[in-house]
Amino acid sequence: MCLPLCVFSQDKGGNKLSLQQLDVIKIKGNTFIGSEKLLSIIRSRPTIESNSRSVLEYYYSNAIKNPNTPSVILSSLRNSIIDLRKNEIQYVEKKNVAEDIQIITGLYKINGFHLISVESDFYIDSASKKNTLVYTIEENKRFVVDTVIVKGLESLPKEVYVPIMETWNSRIPQRNSPFQQDEIKKTFDNTLQFLYENGYMYATYEKPKVFENTQKGTDSITVTFDPKLRYKVGSYRFIDSLNEQKPMDETFRRSLVQLRQGEWVKNSNIQASISSLYALGVFDVVNIDTLRIRYDSVTNDHVVDFSIFSQFRKAHEFGVSPFINRTVVDQFINTGLETTYLQRNLFGRGQSLNAFARWSVQDIARVTDINIFDLEQEYQLSAQYFQPYLFTLLDKRVSWTLQPLFSFRTLAQPLQVQTISLKNSFPIQLDRFTLINNIVFDVSIENQIPRNVIRARDEALRFANTPQDSLNIKNLLDNFIVLNDYVKDNNNPLITTAFAGFTLAGDQRDNPFSPSKGQFVNLLMEAGFGISQFARIQAVGTKFFPVNNQNVIAFKQRFGHTHFFSKNTYISIDRMFFAGGSNSVRAYASRRLHAENATSNSGSQEDEITQEFLANVIGSATLIEGSLEWRFHFTEPDWLIPVLARQIGYSGITTFIDWGNSFNRYGSDQFGNTPLSDYFTKLAVGIGVGYRYDTPVGPFRVDVATPLYDPTRETNTFIVGRPDIFGNLSVHIGLGHAF
């Protein structure tokens, strides 16, 4: 079936030129740059016929054969097909072909192929009968570097000139190395940045001159710098747009600005000053600009005076809204409703007070494994006071956060825990480019009181089938009975546990929601005193490797362990480790993976109910887990209508392999006695696939996984030969990537 579809373009003279459909684009003769990359950067695009149009054409071809088909249906189908073809069909255009040749030629030339030749040809392929556009490349010899000459820096003072020359000697391409314009330009730009950091704030360099020796196949490069004048920092003044906000203490604000009078102007100090002011959370806009340039006849220096413009945010904010958040290490997703009050610049030095009342549901990703009404719920009443500048330690600003908190948490009906805590945090922000760029010291005290412990134990025992089940329940709930007894024996003590610790964190990811490159590391070490004495460590590291614009390889490894120095092994649920779930080993239900649980996949309905109850409240003292993911992100297809193409552009798929397990479950027989070999032989391994859809707060995802190696089974631990491969699937729904 062929439908008439005439498309015309008009030249400047008004003449109509019929265009020919472009079906296939080929590239020949290229060895240095792959065809896939070249096809992705040229302007010409081939026609790609959509499945939707094929379906419509099928119905149209059959409908037109039936004389009883209403003409309105035929007309509607025909118009729909024509509209789709208008969006799908690409045409060969002389302008695009000329630009393609320039693009290909330019890409080769900046890599040393100065004698490259690119020709185009358009014809109907005799075999496929398709209109084919072919670019034939003759790469010829690749030029190499002969000499690189730099001019204009001879007059610089020794303390500037010597480091520049040392950098040039180590980074500039060696003689007879391949010509690579981007790498050479990077050295020039680094030199320019060095000048910016030493007072030459208006330095420039001319476009480098490349002299080609076609007989020898070599390039000689000459670049001329113009450092211009060298400037020192003069005075600076603040210009504010208060937005009905109280003014900020100027002495405090000057302590955050890294412009020191009499020092050479440094671009990094200007940017660091802007970042420090933004970090207060008080300003919407911060800008540092030149106020005036003058000559100091006393010091014989050229001086720059600066203006610092700041636009204040509103002083007070009040709101009632639903919320969704995610824990940093565990990546648990919590949601609920909260009422907040925020006051900025409380005492004129950037302090803030954030008070809130909140109802939340914990780890909502478990909704696929557990009744939503059985998820942990928590009521919180809290206020957070933030002091952005407390004192300086080794030239780094130390902040202070004070947070009192009242919490009433339902772990699993009817077991509840009431907590009153006071937490002091002292964050220290380091340089962004370092492996560790944030340090937080924490000191806190906690009063925790359990509710309905005995009743919870009795209700759980009703589901026990055997004496062993009853013993397991008693042992596993012993953690809360210990707390209950401690509170009674000490007449409701003011403090049940005190904590002290620190966190080292480093974040070099390019995007916190959907990273494509970079890394994230987090190390927590803390000690507890009171009802029990313990030391706890938790470490996680993630790394992201970009393959191309659509493909990313992501890796995660996590480790956690708690060591007790007393017979009491009570620890709050927030400090227990859990394995399994949407952000852990996805082949298992949330919190249901334990190394000691050798029969988790068998048992009666009552056993499952009991396990579900205990899984909510009893974790482990040791955790090992990791993941390896391949993430593929779709691009918007040109042939599809924009609204549908956009949805595809928001989507992606992933395949993954997870491994891990939790060990030393509290109250179990093996607590504190896990054999060393179990940490290797009882690591569960799961495989799966997932779908991703981008949202403003991270991708919505659905993951489906199954165990590859299942140490919780008594038989058929490996997937090979297992009769229930697809009968043991786990489905997880989440917001944001698993890590």
HELIX and SHEET records of a PDB file:
HELIX    1   1 SER A   35  ILE A   41  1                                   7    
HELIX    2   2 ASN A   51  ALA A   63  1                                  13    
HELIX    3   3 SER A   71  GLU A   88  1                                  18    
HELIX    4   4 LYS A   94  LYS A  109  1                                  16    
HELIX    5   5 LYS A  158  ARG A  171  1                                  14    
HELIX    6   6 GLN A  181  TYR A  196  1                                  16    
HELIX    7   7 GLU A  250  LEU A  256  1                                   7    
HELIX    8   8 ASN A  267  ALA A  279  1                                  13    
HELIX    9   9 ILE A  364  THR A  368  5                                   5    
HELIX   10  10 ILE A  372  ASP A  374  5                                   3    
HELIX   11  11 VAL A  453  LEU A  461  1                                   9    
HELIX   12  12 PRO A  467  LEU A  476  1                                  10    
HELIX   13  13 ASP A  478  ASP A  489  1                                  12    
HELIX   14  14 ILE A  573  ARG A  575  5                                   3    
HELIX   15  15 GLN A  605  VAL A  617  1                                  13    
HELIX   16  16 PRO A  642  GLY A  649  1                                   8    
HELIX   17  17 ASP A  678  THR A  681  1                                   4    
HELIX   18  18 PHE A  726  ASN A  728  5                                   3    
SHEET    1   A 2 PHE A   8  GLN A  10  0                                        
SHEET    2   A 2 LYS A  16  SER A  18 -1                                        
SHEET    1   B 3 VAL A  24  LYS A  28  0                                        
SHEET    2   B 3 ASN A 131  GLU A 138  1                                        
SHEET    3   B 3 SER A 117  ILE A 124 -1                                        
SHEET    1   C 3 VAL A 144  LYS A 151  0                                        
SHEET    2   C 3 THR A 218  ASP A 226  1                                        
SHEET    3   C 3 THR A 204  TYR A 205 -1                                        
SHEET    1   D 3 VAL A 144  LYS A 151  0                                        
SHEET    2   D 3 THR A 218  ASP A 226  1                                        
SHEET    3   D 3 LYS A 209  ASN A 213 -1                                        
SHEET    1   E 3 TYR A 231  SER A 241  0                                        
SHEET    2   E 3 ASP A 301  PHE A 312  1                                        
SHEET    3   E 3 PHE A 283  ASP A 296 -1                                        
SHEET    1   F16 HIS A 316  ARG A 326  0                                        
SHEET    2   F16 ILE A 333  GLN A 343 -1                                        
SHEET    3   F16 SER A 352  VAL A 361 -1                                        
SHEET    4   F16 GLN A 377  LEU A 393 -1                                        
SHEET    5   F16 LYS A 396  ALA A 412 -1                                        
SHEET    6   F16 LEU A 415  GLN A 429 -1                                        
SHEET    7   F16 ASN A 438  ARG A 451 -1                                        
SHEET    8   F16 THR A 497  ASP A 507 -1                                        
SHEET    9   F16 GLY A 518  GLY A 530 -1                                        
SHEET   10   F16 PHE A 534  PRO A 546 -1                                        
SHEET   11   F16 ASN A 551  PHE A 564 -1                                        
SHEET   12   F16 SER A 620  HIS A 633 -1                                        
SHEET   13   F16 SER A 651  ARG A 665 -1                                        
SHEET   14   F16 ALA A 684  TYR A 693 -1                                        
SHEET   15   F16 PHE A 700  TYR A 709 -1                                        
SHEET   16   F16 SER A 730  LEU A 735 -1                                        
END                                                                             
